[in-house]
Amino acid sequence: MKPLGAPLPEDLGVLWERYKEAVRAGGNPQALYQEMVWPALLRKWREEPSVYPSPQPFAVSVHTLGTSPEATALAILGAGAGKVYVLHTAESARFLPRLREDTAKDLYPIEIGKSDVAAIYRAVKQLLEKHPDLPVALDLTSGTKAMSAGLAAAGFFFQRFFPRVRVVYVDNEDYDPELRRPRAGTERLVILPNPHEALAEVDALFAKELYGKGEFGKAAQYFGGMVGKTGDQAYALYKALAEMYRAWRALDPKEAVRQGKALLGKLSENAWLNHPLNGNRRALEAQVALLERVERFLDSQDFGERAGVYGLAQTLLRLSQEVGEGQPVLAALYAYRALELLLQERLALLGRRAEAPGLSPEEEGALREELARILQIEPKEVRVGAKLGLLDLLAFLRLKGDPVVGAVPLPELQGLAGVLKARNEALLIHGFRVPTGKQVGQLQGLARRLLQDLEARSGVQGVSLDPVPLGF
């Protein structure tokens, strides 16, 4: 056999046919392969490895090693990494010296059980954390099926956190059924695409999950990425939908209206008449119309825009319920603001505004008496400010015979008094208090009663704040 550095007299195709004839003549297939074919194939990969779609400058490579080390050697040469780790079993450890000789590489062996997938996950995680910023190739060609599956799963998962990771595999373009081997010279190291990136269907599952959790901004990012990967503009409509709900939950009705109108416009085009979102068009139209009323109210600050007040208060109350027990401070702030808007709308029915109520001396005296009853203190201890706060609004509306506020039993108002009075003492206002879940529930309960009455008067009924189904 000629030295590996010497010129080869024949190409691999000719050598393969000679090898085949030798096997037919009764020679040992494995021994003949090592003698006639492997040196030439190894030389070819040392000089110019075949990598699809193109060679990449990997700094680190991690390989599984089974009882057929040739493929692992080709993968090591194809990756061309300076630092090479080999995951091997107790049985395959005997091939490590040969692997070092064939590749002329220093190897860092890591022994694992042949079915210990968890060990592969741990090993890969540790290696990636050791080389966080380097391009890493994870080769799953050799080893047991469990080892290959574990390395592939680890690679595709950790790629989300270490974007320079690539999963690779030594494949072949021609298999010789007679010799039951890949035809020498047709092997190539394939850089496998991550299914999370290559298939829109996988991203769609992520986007759907995020959408269902109310993480609309992240869902929109996935839908936008799917447009770029597939060229399918249908996903752009889902992106607009998610962006609409993101803006709505962020209390940005102007942006929500912009996204909603753009979406409805697209859904009206011939190309998208059969888009799944058109199955919920009426619900979408109602939501966009409500958002327009909210935008109009915020621009005008006119409490006569009852539908806008209703839509904003309903949104705030929904946000209060969504953050729930996990964020009681935020839940209380949303509920406080919803209740305040609803009370200010009722005050506007009397031609008054909370920031400048214009109380007569008689009204101020009567308000002081009413507040004293609610707070269960002496009237002389009550101070009425130039602006009406939450508790002042409730007392004044009761004083003026408001039918909804007046229907709230005095003991219930007395129970609410401390919660309402403590608004300015809340942690995110001016104080240090964190409201309890019970206190937040009290605020939400009163706001719901007022919201129900406003819904009947605003003419806006049956508009759900629930995100419409995606249709897939």
C-alpha positions as CSV (number, residue, x, y, z in Angstrom):
1,M,0.0,0.0,0.0
2,K,1.3,3.4,-1.0
3,P,1.8,6.1,1.7
4,L,-1.2,8.4,2.2
5,G,0.7,11.3,0.8
6,A,1.7,9.6,-2.4
7,P,-0.3,10.2,-5.7
8,L,-3.1,7.7,-6.3
9,P,-2.9,5.8,-9.5
10,E,-6.7,5.4,-9.8
11,D,-9.7,7.3,-8.7
12,L,-12.1,5.9,-6.1
13,G,-14.5,4.6,-8.7
14,V,-11.9,2.4,-10.2
15,L,-10.7,1.2,-6.7
16,W,-14.3,0.4,-5.8
17,E,-14.8,-1.9,-8.8
18,R,-11.5,-3.7,-8.0
19,Y,-12.6,-4.1,-4.4
20,K,-15.9,-5.4,-5.6
21,E,-14.2,-8.0,-7.8
22,A,-11.9,-9.1,-5.0
23,V,-14.9,-9.6,-2.7
24,R,-16.6,-11.7,-5.4
25,A,-13.5,-13.8,-5.6
26,G,-14.0,-14.8,-1.9
27,G,-12.0,-12.1,-0.1
28,N,-13.0,-10.8,3.3
29,P,-15.0,-7.6,2.7
30,Q,-13.9,-5.7,5.8
31,A,-10.2,-6.6,5.5
32,L,-10.2,-5.8,1.7
33,Y,-12.0,-2.4,2.3
34,Q,-9.4,-1.4,4.9
35,E,-6.6,-2.4,2.5
36,M,-7.9,-1.3,-0.9
37,V,-10.4,1.6,-0.4
38,W,-10.1,3.2,3.0
39,P,-6.6,4.8,2.6
40,A,-7.6,6.5,-0.6
41,L,-10.9,7.7,0.8
42,L,-9.2,8.9,4.0
43,R,-6.6,10.9,1.9
44,K,-9.4,12.5,-0.1
45,W,-11.2,13.7,3.0
46,R,-7.9,14.9,4.6
47,E,-7.2,17.1,1.6
48,E,-10.7,18.1,0.5
49,P,-13.6,16.9,2.5
50,S,-17.1,16.8,1.0
51,V,-19.5,19.0,2.9
52,Y,-23.0,20.0,2.0
53,P,-24.1,22.7,1.4
54,S,-20.6,24.1,2.0
55,P,-17.7,23.8,4.4
56,Q,-18.0,25.8,7.6
57,P,-15.3,26.9,10.0
58,F,-16.2,24.8,13.1
59,A,-14.0,25.4,16.1
60,V,-15.4,22.5,18.1
61,S,-16.9,19.2,17.1
62,V,-18.7,16.6,19.2
63,H,-19.1,13.0,17.8
64,T,-20.8,9.8,18.8
65,L,-18.7,6.7,18.3
66,G,-20.0,3.3,17.6
67,T,-18.4,0.1,16.4
68,S,-17.9,1.4,12.8
69,P,-15.4,4.2,13.3
70,E,-14.9,5.1,9.6
71,A,-17.9,7.4,9.4
72,T,-16.8,9.2,12.6
73,A,-13.4,9.7,11.1
74,L,-14.9,11.3,8.0
75,A,-17.1,13.5,10.2
76,I,-14.2,14.7,12.2
77,L,-12.3,15.6,9.0
78,G,-15.3,17.2,7.4
79,A,-15.9,19.4,10.4
80,G,-12.3,20.3,10.6
81,A,-12.5,21.5,14.2
82,G,-9.5,22.2,16.3
83,K,-11.0,20.7,19.4
84,V,-12.7,17.3,19.0
85,Y,-14.9,15.6,21.7
86,V,-15.9,11.9,21.2
87,L,-18.9,10.4,23.1
88,H,-18.2,6.7,23.2
89,T,-19.3,3.6,25.1
90,A,-17.2,1.1,27.0
91,E,-17.4,-1.1,23.9
92,S,-16.4,1.5,21.4
93,A,-13.5,2.9,23.4
94,R,-11.2,0.5,21.6
95,F,-11.6,2.4,18.4
96,L,-10.2,5.7,19.9
97,P,-6.5,5.0,19.0
98,R,-7.4,4.2,15.4
99,L,-9.6,7.3,15.2
100,R,-6.6,9.5,16.4
101,E,-4.4,7.8,13.8
102,D,-6.9,8.3,10.9
103,T,-7.7,11.9,11.6
104,A,-4.3,13.1,13.1
105,K,-6.4,14.9,15.7
106,D,-6.1,15.1,19.5
107,L,-9.4,13.7,20.9
108,Y,-11.2,14.4,24.1
109,P,-13.1,11.2,24.9
110,I,-16.3,11.1,27.1
111,E,-17.7,7.8,28.1
112,I,-21.4,7.3,28.4
113,G,-23.9,4.4,28.5
114,K,-25.1,3.3,25.1
115,S,-28.7,4.2,26.0
116,D,-28.0,7.0,28.5
117,V,-29.7,9.9,26.6
118,A,-29.7,12.1,29.7
119,A,-25.9,11.8,29.9
120,I,-25.7,13.1,26.3
121,Y,-27.9,16.1,27.1
122,R,-25.7,16.9,30.1
123,A,-22.4,16.4,28.2
124,V,-23.6,18.6,25.3
125,K,-24.9,21.3,27.7
126,Q,-21.5,21.4,29.5
127,L,-19.5,21.5,26.3
128,L,-21.7,24.4,24.9
129,E,-21.4,26.3,28.1
130,K,-17.6,25.8,27.9
131,H,-17.5,27.1,24.4
132,P,-20.5,29.5,24.3
133,D,-19.4,31.7,21.4
134,L,-17.7,29.2,19.1
135,P,-19.2,27.4,16.1
136,V,-19.9,23.8,17.2
137,A,-20.7,20.8,15.0
138,L,-22.6,17.9,16.7
139,D,-22.2,14.7,14.6
140,L,-24.8,12.0,15.1
141,T,-23.6,9.6,12.4
142,S,-22.2,6.8,14.5
143,G,-23.1,5.2,17.9
144,T,-26.3,3.5,19.0
145,K,-29.7,4.8,17.8
146,A,-30.3,6.2,21.3
147,M,-27.0,8.1,21.2
148,S,-27.7,9.6,17.7
149,A,-31.3,10.5,18.7
150,G,-30.1,12.1,22.0
151,L,-27.4,14.1,20.2
152,A,-29.8,15.3,17.6
153,A,-32.5,16.3,20.1
154,A,-29.9,18.1,22.2
155,G,-28.4,19.9,19.2
156,F,-31.7,21.2,17.8
157,F,-32.9,22.2,21.3
158,F,-29.8,24.0,22.4
159,Q,-29.5,25.8,19.1
160,R,-32.2,28.1,20.4
161,F,-29.7,29.2,23.1
162,F,-26.4,28.7,21.3
163,P,-27.2,29.8,17.7
164,R,-23.8,28.8,16.3
165,V,-24.5,25.1,16.9
166,R,-25.1,22.9,13.9
167,V,-26.1,19.2,13.7
168,V,-24.2,17.2,11.1
169,Y,-24.3,13.7,9.6
170,V,-22.2,11.7,7.2
171,D,-24.6,10.6,4.4
172,N,-24.0,9.1,1.0
173,E,-25.4,9.6,-2.5
174,D,-25.0,6.0,-3.6
175,Y,-25.3,2.7,-1.7
176,D,-24.0,-0.5,-3.1
177,P,-26.5,-3.2,-2.2
178,E,-24.2,-6.1,-3.2
179,L,-21.5,-5.0,-0.8
180,R,-24.0,-3.4,1.6
181,R,-21.8,-0.3,1.9
182,P,-21.9,3.3,0.7
183,R,-20.0,3.5,-2.5
184,A,-16.7,5.1,-1.7
185,G,-16.4,8.7,-2.9
186,T,-20.1,9.4,-2.6
187,E,-20.0,10.2,1.1
188,R,-20.5,13.8,2.3
189,L,-20.9,15.6,5.6
190,V,-24.4,17.1,5.6
191,I,-25.2,20.1,7.8
192,L,-28.8,19.3,8.8
193,P,-31.3,22.1,9.0
194,N,-33.0,22.7,12.3
195,P,-36.7,21.7,11.9
196,H,-37.6,24.6,14.1
197,E,-36.2,26.9,11.4
198,A,-36.7,24.9,8.2
199,L,-40.4,24.0,8.7
200,A,-43.0,26.7,9.1
201,E,-45.3,24.0,10.7
202,V,-42.9,23.8,13.7
203,D,-42.8,27.5,14.1
204,A,-46.6,27.6,13.7
205,L,-46.9,25.4,16.8
206,F,-44.7,27.7,18.8
207,A,-46.6,30.7,17.6
208,K,-50.0,29.1,18.4
209,E,-48.8,28.2,21.9
210,L,-47.6,31.7,22.6
211,Y,-50.8,33.2,21.1
212,G,-52.8,31.0,23.4
213,K,-50.8,32.2,26.4
214,G,-51.4,35.9,25.6
215,E,-47.7,36.4,24.6
216,F,-48.7,38.2,21.4
217,G,-45.5,40.0,20.8
218,K,-43.5,36.8,20.7
219,A,-46.2,35.1,18.6
220,A,-46.0,38.0,16.1
221,Q,-42.2,37.5,15.8
222,Y,-42.7,33.8,14.9
223,F,-45.4,34.6,12.3
224,G,-43.1,37.3,10.8
225,G,-40.2,34.8,10.6
226,M,-42.5,32.2,8.9
227,V,-43.2,34.7,6.1
228,G,-39.5,35.0,5.5
229,K,-38.8,31.3,5.6
230,T,-41.7,30.2,3.4
231,G,-42.7,33.2,1.4
232,D,-46.3,32.5,2.4
233,Q,-47.9,35.9,3.0
234,A,-50.8,34.2,4.8
235,Y,-48.7,34.2,7.9
236,A,-48.4,38.0,7.6
237,L,-52.1,38.2,8.4
238,Y,-51.6,36.2,11.6
239,K,-48.7,38.5,12.4
240,A,-51.0,41.6,12.1
241,L,-53.6,39.9,14.3
242,A,-51.0,39.2,17.0
243,E,-49.7,42.7,16.8
244,M,-53.2,44.1,17.2
245,Y,-53.7,42.2,20.4
246,R,-50.2,43.1,21.7
247,A,-50.9,46.8,21.2
248,W,-54.4,46.4,22.7
249,R,-52.9,44.8,25.9
250,A,-50.2,47.5,26.0
251,L,-53.0,50.1,26.1
252,D,-52.0,51.5,22.7
253,P,-55.3,51.6,20.9
254,K,-54.0,53.8,18.0
255,E,-51.5,51.0,17.0
256,A,-54.1,48.3,17.6
257,V,-56.5,50.1,15.3
258,R,-53.9,50.5,12.7
259,Q,-53.0,46.8,12.8
260,G,-56.7,45.7,12.9
261,K,-57.7,47.9,9.9
262,A,-54.8,46.6,7.9
263,L,-55.8,43.0,8.7
264,L,-59.4,43.6,7.8
265,G,-58.3,45.2,4.5
266,K,-56.1,42.2,3.6
267,L,-58.9,39.8,4.5
268,S,-61.2,41.6,2.0
269,E,-58.8,41.0,-0.9
270,N,-59.6,38.2,-3.3
271,A,-56.4,36.4,-2.4
272,W,-57.4,36.0,1.2
273,L,-61.2,35.5,1.1
274,N,-60.6,31.9,2.2
275,H,-58.1,32.7,4.9
276,P,-59.1,31.0,8.2
277,L,-59.4,34.4,10.0
278,N,-62.3,35.4,7.8
279,G,-64.3,32.8,9.7
280,N,-64.2,35.2,12.6
281,R,-64.5,38.4,10.7
282,R,-67.5,39.7,12.5
283,A,-65.8,39.3,15.9
284,L,-62.7,41.1,14.5
285,E,-64.7,43.9,13.0
286,A,-66.5,44.4,16.4
287,Q,-63.1,44.5,18.2
288,V,-61.6,47.0,15.8
289,A,-64.7,49.2,16.1
290,L,-64.5,49.1,19.9
291,L,-60.8,50.0,19.7
292,E,-61.7,53.0,17.5
293,R,-64.1,54.2,20.1
294,V,-61.4,53.9,22.8
295,E,-59.0,55.8,20.6
296,R,-61.6,58.5,20.1
297,F,-62.3,58.8,23.9
298,L,-58.6,59.1,24.7
299,D,-58.1,61.8,22.0
300,S,-61.2,63.8,23.2
301,Q,-61.2,63.0,26.9
302,D,-64.9,63.4,26.6
303,F,-66.8,61.0,28.9
304,G,-69.8,61.4,26.5
305,E,-67.9,58.9,24.4
306,R,-69.5,56.1,26.4
307,A,-68.5,53.3,24.1
308,G,-64.9,54.4,24.4
309,V,-65.1,54.6,28.2
310,Y,-66.7,51.2,28.3
311,G,-64.0,49.6,26.0
312,L,-61.1,51.1,28.0
313,A,-62.6,50.2,31.4
314,Q,-63.3,46.7,30.1
315,T,-59.7,46.4,28.9
316,L,-58.3,47.6,32.2
317,L,-60.5,45.2,34.2
318,R,-59.5,42.3,31.9
319,L,-55.8,43.1,32.4
320,S,-56.4,43.2,36.2
321,Q,-57.9,39.8,36.0
322,E,-55.2,38.4,33.8
323,V,-52.3,39.4,36.0
324,G,-54.2,38.1,38.9
325,E,-52.6,36.8,42.1
326,G,-49.1,36.7,40.5
327,Q,-48.9,40.5,40.3
328,P,-51.3,42.0,42.9
329,V,-49.8,45.5,42.7
330,L,-50.5,45.7,38.9
331,A,-53.8,44.0,39.3
332,A,-54.9,46.6,41.8
333,L,-53.6,49.5,39.6
334,Y,-55.6,48.3,36.6
335,A,-58.7,47.8,38.8
336,Y,-58.3,51.2,40.4
337,R,-58.1,52.9,37.1
338,A,-61.1,51.0,35.6
339,L,-63.2,51.9,38.6
340,E,-62.1,55.5,38.5
341,L,-63.1,55.8,34.8
342,L,-66.5,54.2,35.4
343,L,-67.2,56.6,38.3
344,Q,-66.0,59.6,36.3
345,E,-68.4,58.7,33.5
346,R,-71.3,58.6,35.9
347,L,-70.2,61.9,37.3
348,A,-70.2,63.4,33.8
349,L,-73.9,62.5,33.5
350,L,-74.4,65.1,36.2
351,G,-72.4,67.6,34.2
352,R,-69.4,67.5,36.6
353,R,-65.8,66.5,36.3
354,A,-63.7,65.0,39.1
355,E,-60.8,67.4,38.6
356,A,-63.1,70.5,38.9
357,P,-66.4,69.4,40.5
358,G,-67.5,72.9,41.4
359,L,-69.2,72.0,44.7
360,S,-71.4,74.4,46.3
361,P,-71.0,75.0,50.1
362,E,-74.2,72.9,50.6
363,E,-72.9,70.1,48.5
364,E,-69.5,70.1,50.2
365,G,-71.1,69.9,53.6
366,A,-73.4,67.1,52.5
367,L,-70.4,65.2,50.9
368,R,-68.5,65.5,54.2
369,E,-71.5,64.0,56.0
370,E,-71.7,61.1,53.5
371,L,-68.0,60.4,53.7
372,A,-68.2,60.4,57.5
373,R,-70.9,57.7,57.3
374,I,-68.8,55.6,55.0
375,L,-65.6,56.0,56.9
376,Q,-67.4,55.8,60.3
377,I,-65.7,58.9,61.7
378,E,-66.9,62.3,62.8
379,P,-67.7,64.8,59.9
380,K,-65.2,67.3,61.3
381,E,-62.5,64.8,60.7
382,V,-63.3,64.6,57.0
383,R,-61.3,66.7,54.5
384,V,-62.8,67.3,51.0
385,G,-60.1,68.3,48.5
386,A,-60.4,70.4,45.4
387,K,-60.5,67.2,43.3
388,L,-62.7,64.2,43.9
389,G,-60.8,61.0,44.5
390,L,-62.3,57.5,44.3
391,L,-64.0,57.5,47.6
392,D,-65.2,61.1,47.1
393,L,-66.7,60.0,43.8
394,L,-68.6,57.2,45.4
395,A,-69.9,59.4,48.2
396,F,-70.9,62.2,45.9
397,L,-72.8,59.9,43.5
398,R,-74.7,58.3,46.4
399,L,-75.5,61.8,47.5
400,K,-76.9,62.7,44.1
401,G,-79.1,59.5,43.9
402,D,-77.0,57.5,41.4
403,P,-79.0,54.3,41.0
404,V,-76.1,51.9,40.7
405,V,-73.8,53.4,43.3
406,G,-76.8,54.0,45.6
407,A,-77.7,50.3,45.3
408,V,-74.4,49.3,46.9
409,P,-75.2,48.5,50.6
410,L,-73.5,50.9,53.1
411,P,-71.7,48.1,54.9
412,E,-70.1,47.0,51.6
413,L,-69.0,50.5,50.9
414,Q,-67.6,50.8,54.4
415,G,-65.6,47.6,53.7
416,L,-64.3,49.1,50.5
417,A,-63.4,52.4,52.1
418,G,-60.0,51.3,53.3
419,V,-59.1,49.9,49.9
420,L,-60.1,53.0,48.1
421,K,-58.5,55.3,50.5
422,A,-55.3,53.4,50.3
423,R,-54.9,53.9,46.6
424,N,-52.3,56.6,47.0
425,E,-50.4,54.4,49.5
426,A,-50.0,51.7,46.9
427,L,-46.4,50.6,46.1
428,L,-46.5,51.9,42.5
429,I,-48.2,55.2,43.4
430,H,-46.8,57.0,46.4
431,G,-46.5,54.5,49.1
432,F,-45.3,51.1,50.2
433,R,-48.5,49.0,50.5
434,V,-49.1,45.8,48.5
435,P,-52.8,45.0,48.2
436,T,-54.2,41.6,49.0
437,G,-56.0,39.3,46.6
438,K,-59.2,40.0,48.6
439,Q,-58.8,43.7,48.2
440,V,-58.2,43.4,44.5
441,G,-61.3,41.2,44.2
442,Q,-63.4,43.9,46.0
443,L,-62.3,46.5,43.5
444,Q,-63.0,44.3,40.5
445,G,-66.4,43.3,41.8
446,L,-67.6,47.0,42.1
447,A,-66.1,47.8,38.7
448,R,-67.9,44.9,37.1
449,R,-71.3,46.2,38.4
450,L,-70.6,49.7,37.0
451,L,-69.3,48.2,33.7
452,Q,-72.5,46.2,33.3
453,D,-74.6,49.3,33.5
454,L,-72.4,51.2,31.1
455,E,-72.5,48.4,28.6
456,A,-76.3,48.7,28.5
457,R,-76.2,52.5,28.0
458,S,-73.3,52.6,25.6
459,G,-74.9,50.5,22.9
460,V,-71.8,48.3,22.7
461,Q,-72.9,44.8,23.6
462,G,-71.5,41.3,23.0
463,V,-67.9,42.5,22.1
464,S,-65.5,39.9,23.5
465,L,-62.0,40.8,24.4
466,D,-60.9,37.2,23.8
467,P,-58.5,36.7,21.0
468,V,-60.2,35.1,18.0
469,P,-59.2,31.5,17.1
470,L,-56.3,31.2,14.6
471,G,-58.1,28.6,12.6
472,F,-55.3,26.0,12.5
